[in-house]
Structures are given as structure tokens and as C-alpha cells.
Amino acid sequence: MLPSIVEAGSNTCLEAMAAGRIVIASNIVPFREYIMNGRTGFIFRKPEELVSIVEALLNGNIDVTKISLGAKKYALHH
């Protein structure tokens, strides 16, 4: 999870994605440039959205394999 409110650049985000990890990040640059919400990770704008994403992941309502593979494929191009 990357809840930063200011970030100049984030290798951490791309490194996690390249490792096939699901990234949940705040809606700031550069995260929103790397993450396609619901396809290669998740972007949240308000704390309530973060809670909903985590609940959906914990309840198995999200295809984590598909998102992990999408994140890895995207990050390897960078």
C-alpha cells in the first residue's frame, strides 16, 4: 500500500508491480500514471475507497491473479 500524499517518483510502485504484487495507492502522480484502476492495481481517493478495496480483496471478490499478471506485464515495459 502506498498512501503518500506527495511523491516525486516511485520506483517502489513499479518494483512491486514487476514482482506481481497488487498495489493500492493514493490518487497522486506518479501512481495514477502507473496504475490502471482495477486492472493493474488500485487507486483510492478517499479513505472509504481504500476500505472498500481491502474488504473486496479479503472477501475474494477480486481476481487477484488477473490483476497481478496485468501489473507485472505493465511494469516490465518500464
MMTF fields as JSON, N, C-alpha, C and O atoms, coordinates in Angstrom:
{
  "mmtfVersion": "1.0.0",
  "mmtfProducer": "UNKNOWN",
  "numBonds": 311,
  "numAtoms": 312,
  "numGroups": 78,
  "numChains": 1,
  "numModels": 1,
  "chainsPerModel": [1],
  "groupsPerChain": [78],
  "chainIdList": ["A"],
  "bondAtomList": [4, 2, 8, 6, 12, 10, 16, 14, 20, 18, 24, 22, 28, 26, 32, 30, 36, 34, 40, 38, 44, 42, 48, 46, 52, 50, 56, 54, 60, 58, 64, 62, 68, 66, 72, 70, 76, 74, 80, 78, 84, 82, 88, 86, 92, 90, 96, 94, 100, 98, 104, 102, 108, 106, 112, 110, 116, 114, 120, 118, 124, 122, 128, 126, 132, 130, 136, 134, 140, 138, 144, 142, 148, 146, 152, 150, 156, 154, 160, 158, 164, 162, 168, 166, 172, 170, 176, 174, 180, 178, 184, 182, 188, 186, 192, 190, 196, 194, 200, 198, 204, 202, 208, 206, 212, 210, 216, 214, 220, 218, 224, 222, 228, 226, 232, 230, 236, 234, 240, 238, 244, 242, 248, 246, 252, 250, 256, 254, 260, 258, 264, 262, 268, 266, 272, 270, 276, 274, 280, 278, 284, 282, 288, 286, 292, 290, 296, 294, 300, 298, 304, 302, 308, 306],
  "bondOrderList": [1, 1, 1, 1, 1, 1, 1, 1, 1, 1, 1, 1, 1, 1, 1, 1, 1, 1, 1, 1, 1, 1, 1, 1, 1, 1, 1, 1, 1, 1, 1, 1, 1, 1, 1, 1, 1, 1, 1, 1, 1, 1, 1, 1, 1, 1, 1, 1, 1, 1, 1, 1, 1, 1, 1, 1, 1, 1, 1, 1, 1, 1, 1, 1, 1, 1, 1, 1, 1, 1, 1, 1, 1, 1, 1, 1, 1],
  "groupList": [{"groupName": "MET", "atomNameList": ["N", "CA", "C", "O"], "elementList": ["N", "C", "C", "O"], "formalChargeList": [0, 0, 0, 0], "bondAtomList": [1, 0, 2, 1, 3, 2], "bondOrderList": [1, 1, 2], "singleLetterCode": "M", "chemCompType": "L-PEPTIDE LINKING"}, {"groupName": "LEU", "atomNameList": ["N", "CA", "C", "O"], "elementList": ["N", "C", "C", "O"], "formalChargeList": [0, 0, 0, 0], "bondAtomList": [1, 0, 2, 1, 3, 2], "bondOrderList": [1, 1, 2], "singleLetterCode": "L", "chemCompType": "L-PEPTIDE LINKING"}, {"groupName": "PRO", "atomNameList": ["N", "CA", "C", "O"], "elementList": ["N", "C", "C", "O"], "formalChargeList": [0, 0, 0, 0], "bondAtomList": [1, 0, 2, 1, 3, 2], "bondOrderList": [1, 1, 2], "singleLetterCode": "P", "chemCompType": "L-PEPTIDE LINKING"}, {"groupName": "SER", "atomNameList": ["N", "CA", "C", "O"], "elementList": ["N", "C", "C", "O"], "formalChargeList": [0, 0, 0, 0], "bondAtomList": [1, 0, 2, 1, 3, 2], "bondOrderList": [1, 1, 2], "singleLetterCode": "S", "chemCompType": "L-PEPTIDE LINKING"}, {"groupName": "ILE", "atomNameList": ["N", "CA", "C", "O"], "elementList": ["N", "C", "C", "O"], "formalChargeList": [0, 0, 0, 0], "bondAtomList": [1, 0, 2, 1, 3, 2], "bondOrderList": [1, 1, 2], "singleLetterCode": "I", "chemCompType": "L-PEPTIDE LINKING"}, {"groupName": "VAL", "atomNameList": ["N", "CA", "C", "O"], "elementList": ["N", "C", "C", "O"], "formalChargeList": [0, 0, 0, 0], "bondAtomList": [1, 0, 2, 1, 3, 2], "bondOrderList": [1, 1, 2], "singleLetterCode": "V", "chemCompType": "L-PEPTIDE LINKING"}, {"groupName": "GLU", "atomNameList": ["N", "CA", "C", "O"], "elementList": ["N", "C", "C", "O"], "formalChargeList": [0, 0, 0, 0], "bondAtomList": [1, 0, 2, 1, 3, 2], "bondOrderList": [1, 1, 2], "singleLetterCode": "E", "chemCompType": "L-PEPTIDE LINKING"}, {"groupName": "ALA", "atomNameList": ["N", "CA", "C", "O"], "elementList": ["N", "C", "C", "O"], "formalChargeList": [0, 0, 0, 0], "bondAtomList": [1, 0, 2, 1, 3, 2], "bondOrderList": [1, 1, 2], "singleLetterCode": "A", "chemCompType": "L-PEPTIDE LINKING"}, {"groupName": "GLY", "atomNameList": ["N", "CA", "C", "O"], "elementList": ["N", "C", "C", "O"], "formalChargeList": [0, 0, 0, 0], "bondAtomList": [1, 0, 2, 1, 3, 2], "bondOrderList": [1, 1, 2], "singleLetterCode": "G", "chemCompType": "PEPTIDE LINKING"}, {"groupName": "ASN", "atomNameList": ["N", "CA", "C", "O"], "elementList": ["N", "C", "C", "O"], "formalChargeList": [0, 0, 0, 0], "bondAtomList": [1, 0, 2, 1, 3, 2], "bondOrderList": [1, 1, 2], "singleLetterCode": "N", "chemCompType": "L-PEPTIDE LINKING"}, {"groupName": "THR", "atomNameList": ["N", "CA", "C", "O"], "elementList": ["N", "C", "C", "O"], "formalChargeList": [0, 0, 0, 0], "bondAtomList": [1, 0, 2, 1, 3, 2], "bondOrderList": [1, 1, 2], "singleLetterCode": "T", "chemCompType": "L-PEPTIDE LINKING"}, {"groupName": "CYS", "atomNameList": ["N", "CA", "C", "O"], "elementList": ["N", "C", "C", "O"], "formalChargeList": [0, 0, 0, 0], "bondAtomList": [1, 0, 2, 1, 3, 2], "bondOrderList": [1, 1, 2], "singleLetterCode": "C", "chemCompType": "L-PEPTIDE LINKING"}, {"groupName": "ARG", "atomNameList": ["N", "CA", "C", "O"], "elementList": ["N", "C", "C", "O"], "formalChargeList": [0, 0, 0, 0], "bondAtomList": [1, 0, 2, 1, 3, 2], "bondOrderList": [1, 1, 2], "singleLetterCode": "R", "chemCompType": "L-PEPTIDE LINKING"}, {"groupName": "PHE", "atomNameList": ["N", "CA", "C", "O"], "elementList": ["N", "C", "C", "O"], "formalChargeList": [0, 0, 0, 0], "bondAtomList": [1, 0, 2, 1, 3, 2], "bondOrderList": [1, 1, 2], "singleLetterCode": "F", "chemCompType": "L-PEPTIDE LINKING"}, {"groupName": "TYR", "atomNameList": ["N", "CA", "C", "O"], "elementList": ["N", "C", "C", "O"], "formalChargeList": [0, 0, 0, 0], "bondAtomList": [1, 0, 2, 1, 3, 2], "bondOrderList": [1, 1, 2], "singleLetterCode": "Y", "chemCompType": "L-PEPTIDE LINKING"}, {"groupName": "LYS", "atomNameList": ["N", "CA", "C", "O"], "elementList": ["N", "C", "C", "O"], "formalChargeList": [0, 0, 0, 0], "bondAtomList": [1, 0, 2, 1, 3, 2], "bondOrderList": [1, 1, 2], "singleLetterCode": "K", "chemCompType": "L-PEPTIDE LINKING"}, {"groupName": "ASP", "atomNameList": ["N", "CA", "C", "O"], "elementList": ["N", "C", "C", "O"], "formalChargeList": [0, 0, 0, 0], "bondAtomList": [1, 0, 2, 1, 3, 2], "bondOrderList": [1, 1, 2], "singleLetterCode": "D", "chemCompType": "L-PEPTIDE LINKING"}, {"groupName": "HIS", "atomNameList": ["N", "CA", "C", "O"], "elementList": ["N", "C", "C", "O"], "formalChargeList": [0, 0, 0, 0], "bondAtomList": [1, 0, 2, 1, 3, 2], "bondOrderList": [1, 1, 2], "singleLetterCode": "H", "chemCompType": "L-PEPTIDE LINKING"}],
  "groupTypeList": [0, 1, 2, 3, 4, 5, 6, 7, 8, 3, 9, 10, 11, 1, 6, 7, 0, 7, 7, 8, 12, 4, 5, 4, 7, 3, 9, 4, 5, 2, 13, 12, 6, 14, 4, 0, 9, 8, 12, 10, 8, 13, 4, 13, 12, 15, 2, 6, 6, 1, 5, 3, 4, 5, 6, 7, 1, 1, 9, 8, 9, 4, 16, 5, 10, 15, 4, 3, 1, 8, 7, 15, 15, 14, 7, 1, 17, 17],
  "groupIdList": [1, 2, 3, 4, 5, 6, 7, 8, 9, 10, 11, 12, 13, 14, 15, 16, 17, 18, 19, 20, 21, 22, 23, 24, 25, 26, 27, 28, 29, 30, 31, 32, 33, 34, 35, 36, 37, 38, 39, 40, 41, 42, 43, 44, 45, 46, 47, 48, 49, 50, 51, 52, 53, 54, 55, 56, 57, 58, 59, 60, 61, 62, 63, 64, 65, 66, 67, 68, 69, 70, 71, 72, 73, 74, 75, 76, 77, 78],
  "secStructList": [7, 5, 7, 7, 1, 7, 7, 1, 7, 7, 2, 2, 2, 2, 2, 2, 2, 2, 6, 6, 7, 7, 7, 3, 3, 3, 1, 7, 6, 6, 2, 2, 2, 2, 7, 7, 5, 6, 6, 6, 5, 3, 3, 3, 1, 1, 2, 2, 2, 2, 2, 2, 2, 2, 2, 2, 2, 2, 6, 6, 7, 1, 7, 2, 2, 2, 2, 2, 2, 2, 2, 2, 2, 2, 2, 2, 6, 7],
  "xCoordList": [0.85, 0.0, 0.897, 1.892, 0.535, 1.293, 0.355, -0.202, 0.18, -0.773, -0.193, -0.743, 0.896, 1.535, 0.583, -0.324, 0.805, 0.043, 0.922, 0.414, 2.249, 3.189, 4.276, 4.805, 4.607, 5.619, 6.253, 5.553, 7.563, 8.259, 8.374, 8.271, 8.58, 8.702, 8.696, 9.14, 8.213, 8.097, 8.567, 7.826, 9.805, 10.28, 9.616, 9.435, 9.258, 8.636, 7.379, 7.156, 6.565, 5.321, 5.62, 5.051, 6.494, 6.82, 7.533, 7.311, 8.38, 9.057, 8.054, 8.159, 7.093, 6.062, 5.226, 4.919, 4.859, 4.084, 4.883, 4.332, 6.177, 7.023, 7.137, 7.348, 6.998, 7.038, 5.673, 5.518, 4.683, 3.352, 2.528, 1.57, 2.887, 2.133, 1.038, 1.208, -0.062, -1.144, -0.848, -0.645, -0.827, -0.534, -1.837, -2.663, -1.993, -3.109, -2.458, -1.681, -2.76, -2.077, -3.039, -4.136, -2.601, -3.391, -3.381, -2.493, -4.37, -4.588, -3.698, -4.183, -2.392, -1.457, -0.514, -0.383, 0.14, 1.207, 2.389, 2.672, 3.085, 3.066, 2.184, 2.024, 1.604, 0.846, -0.25, -0.411, -1.004, -2.125, -1.65, -2.438, -0.381, 0.176, 0.561, 0.567, 0.878, 1.31, 0.156, 0.148, -0.799, -1.843, -3.129, -3.663, -3.624, -4.934, -5.901, -5.897, -6.714, -7.558, -8.39, -9.176, -8.185, -8.916, -8.316, -8.78, -7.269, -6.641, -5.191, -4.75, -4.448, -3.048, -2.792, -1.646, -3.826, -3.734, -4.953, -5.967, -4.838, -5.983, -5.54, -4.495, -6.354, -6.165, -7.333, -8.485, -7.026, -8.111, -7.997, -6.9, -9.142, -9.197, -9.558, -9.077, -10.399, -10.861, -10.604, -10.543, -10.455, -10.233, -11.304, -11.009, -12.529, -13.617, -13.367, -13.696, -12.791, -12.474, -11.39, -11.446, -10.413, -9.361, -9.966, -9.615, -10.863, -11.52, -12.284, -12.218, -12.995, -13.759, -12.853, -13.179, -11.72, -10.782, -10.227, -10.193, -9.799, -9.234, -10.284, -9.986, -11.5, -12.575, -12.825, -12.975, -12.871, -13.103, -11.977, -12.23, -10.739, -9.602, -9.706, -9.519, -9.999, -10.09, -11.25, -11.164, -12.337, -13.513, -13.423, -14.321, -12.348, -12.183, -13.035, -13.302, -13.466, -14.323, -13.55, -14.143, -12.241, -11.384, -10.479, -9.921, -10.334, -9.452, -8.007, -7.493, -7.36, -6.011, -4.991, -4.008, -5.204, -4.266, -4.25, -3.185, -5.415, -5.523, -4.861, -4.119, -5.127, -4.548, -3.044, -2.301, -2.588, -1.147, -0.417, 0.645, -0.979, -0.356, -0.372, 0.599, -1.462, -1.544, -0.521, 0.105, -0.355, 0.621, 2.037, 2.844, 2.321, 3.668, 3.978, 5.059, 3.036, 3.223, 3.449, 4.341, 2.65, 2.791, 4.135, 4.82, 4.527, 5.764, 7.007, 7.997, 6.968, 8.142, 8.431, 9.545, 7.464, 7.68, 8.389, 8.843, 8.482, 9.125, 10.471, 11.188],
  "yCoordList": [-1.16, 0.0, 1.224, 1.278, 2.216, 3.448, 4.636, 5.192, 5.025, 6.085, 7.494, 8.385, 7.72, 9.039, 10.115, 9.848, 11.345, 12.471, 13.318, 14.161, 13.099, 13.756, 12.744, 12.073, 12.636, 11.67, 12.197, 12.445, 12.366, 12.88, 11.821, 12.133, 10.603, 9.488, 8.23, 8.252, 7.158, 5.981, 4.724, 4.1, 4.36, 3.064, 1.949, 0.842, 2.234, 1.236, 0.668, -0.543, 1.534, 1.117, 0.173, -0.916, 0.573, -0.257, -1.548, -2.587, -1.5, -2.709, -3.716, -4.914, -3.232, -4.122, -4.718, -5.91, -3.891, -4.375, -5.406, -6.424, -5.152, -6.091, -7.429, -8.461, -7.408, -8.644, -9.329, -10.366, -8.745, -9.343, -9.061, -9.779, -8.03, -7.646, -6.658, -5.84, -6.736, -5.791, -4.528, -4.574, -3.409, -2.125, -1.357, -1.249, -0.832, 0.06, 1.389, 1.476, 2.422, 3.694, 4.869, 4.792, 5.947, 7.175, 7.779, 7.508, 8.583, 9.153, 10.376, 11.504, 10.132, 11.216, 10.787, 9.603, 11.788, 11.488, 11.035, 11.698, 9.995, 9.237, 7.998, 7.332, 7.668, 6.418, 6.302, 5.256, 7.371, 7.276, 7.174, 6.857, 7.437, 7.239, 5.777, 5.31, 5.055, 3.658, 2.671, 1.608, 3.031, 2.076, 2.349, 3.458, 1.327, 1.389, 0.747, -0.469, 1.565, 1.138, -0.1, -0.116, -1.126, -2.375, -3.309, -4.438, -2.846, -3.69, -4.029, -5.159, -3.046, -3.3, -2.945, -2.958, -2.636, -2.239, -1.409, -1.444, -0.662, 0.138, 1.521, 1.695, 2.491, 3.887, 4.255, 3.942, 4.923, 5.402, 6.911, 7.469, 7.55, 8.992, 9.361, 10.362, 8.557, 8.812, 7.556, 6.451, 7.727, 6.559, 5.477, 4.288, 5.883, 4.91, 4.0, 2.814, 4.558, 3.755, 2.734, 1.598, 3.133, 2.208, 1.049, -0.109, 1.351, 0.313, -0.645, -1.859, -0.127, -0.974, -1.894, -3.061, -1.37, -2.179, -3.317, -4.469, -2.989, -4.014, -5.063, -6.257, -4.635, -5.594, -6.522, -7.731, -5.962, -6.771, -7.784, -8.929, -7.364, -8.289, -9.398, -10.572, -9.035, -10.028, -10.994, -12.159, -10.509, -11.351, -12.195, -12.987, -12.028, -12.811, -12.335, -13.096, -11.084, -10.533, -9.958, -9.409, -10.079, -9.535, -10.639, -11.407, -10.72, -11.709, -11.231, -10.531, -11.613, -11.13, -11.649, -10.965, -12.827, -13.377, -12.522, -12.203, -12.159, -11.34, -9.974, -9.505, -9.346, -8.031, -8.132, -7.274, -9.157, -9.359, -9.527, -8.939, -10.321, -10.526, -9.241, -8.933, -8.503, -7.23, -6.229, -5.509, -6.189, -5.276, -5.651, -4.789, -6.937, -7.403, -7.079, -6.583, -7.358, -7.097, -5.606, -5.227, -4.767, -3.316, -2.834, -2.078, -3.253, -2.766, -3.22, -2.491, -4.381, -4.871, -4.054, -4.106, -3.312, -2.416, -1.129, -0.368, -0.889, 0.33, -0.012, 0.873],
  "zCoordList": [0.0, 0.0, 0.0, 0.722, -0.824, -0.955, -0.706, -1.653, 0.554, 0.877, 0.858, 1.505, 0.14, 0.104, -0.392, -1.18, 0.086, -0.445, -1.358, -2.097, -1.314, -2.216, -2.555, -1.668, -3.833, -4.268, -5.55, -6.533, -5.546, -6.73, -7.822, -9.008, -7.432, -8.356, -7.515, -6.367, -8.054, -7.207, -7.9, -8.659, -7.632, -8.095, -7.297, -7.804, -6.062, -5.197, -5.835, -5.811, -6.399, -7.048, -8.206, -8.276, -9.102, -10.268, -9.866, -10.487, -8.846, -8.376, -7.82, -8.084, -7.059, -6.527, -7.65, -7.638, -8.615, -9.752, -10.55, -10.969, -10.765, -11.516, -10.807, -11.443, -9.486, -8.708, -8.657, -8.013, -9.34, -9.374, -8.141, -7.854, -7.413, -6.217, -6.588, -7.492, -5.9, -6.125, -5.329, -4.116, -6.027, -5.401, -5.204, -6.111, -4.002, -3.681, -3.348, -2.397, -4.112, -3.949, -3.974, -4.528, -3.366, -3.384, -4.793, -5.6, -5.052, -6.384, -6.613, -6.706, -6.702, -6.973, -8.092, -8.404, -8.688, -9.639, -8.804, -7.806, -9.111, -10.354, -10.31, -11.333, -9.156, -9.039, -10.076, -10.704, -10.256, -11.204, -12.651, -13.542, -12.887, -14.226, -14.452, -15.591, -13.386, -13.485, -13.336, -13.957, -12.52, -12.147, -12.9, -12.86, -13.588, -14.224, -13.236, -13.047, -12.62, -11.512, -11.847, -12.795, -11.035, -11.228, -12.254, -12.409, -12.976, -13.996, -13.658, -13.866, -13.133, -12.769, -11.304, -10.855, -10.576, -9.174, -8.832, -9.53, -7.746, -7.305, -6.867, -6.239, -7.21, -6.814, -5.906, -6.204, -4.796, -3.945, -3.754, -3.718, -3.634, -3.451, -2.018, -1.488, -1.402, -0.033, 0.804, 0.266, 2.111, 2.978, 2.818, 2.932, 2.557, 2.394, 1.19, 1.222, 0.142, -1.036, -0.717, -1.187, 0.076, 0.497, 1.278, 1.046, 2.192, 2.988, 2.075, 2.267, 1.103, 0.173, -0.636, -0.852, -1.08, -1.853, -0.996, -1.429, 0.205, 1.102, 1.444, 1.445, 1.734, 2.028, 0.845, 1.025, -0.366, -1.559, -1.763, -2.136, -1.519, -1.631, -0.587, -0.907, 0.642, 1.721, 1.528, 1.917, 0.927, 0.71, -0.556, -0.841, -1.313, -2.534, -3.69, -4.62, -3.645, -4.698, -5.872, -6.8, -5.837, -6.883, -7.396, -6.611, -8.702, -9.318, -9.182, -10.054, -8.085, -7.802, -8.808, -9.092, -9.344, -10.328, -11.586, -12.113, -12.059, -13.269, -13.059, -13.921, -11.928, -11.656, -11.459, -11.936, -10.772, -10.566, -11.886, -12.093, -12.772, -14.082, -14.912, -15.603, -14.843, -15.555, -15.035, -15.813, -13.722, -13.115, -13.535, -13.883, -13.497, -13.862, -15.319, -15.636, -16.191, -17.623, -17.865, -18.623, -17.228, -17.404, -16.887, -17.576, -15.694, -15.074, -15.838, -15.89, -16.414, -17.14, -18.395, -18.917, -18.881, -20.024, -19.62, -20.474, -18.307, -17.824, -17.255, -16.788]
}
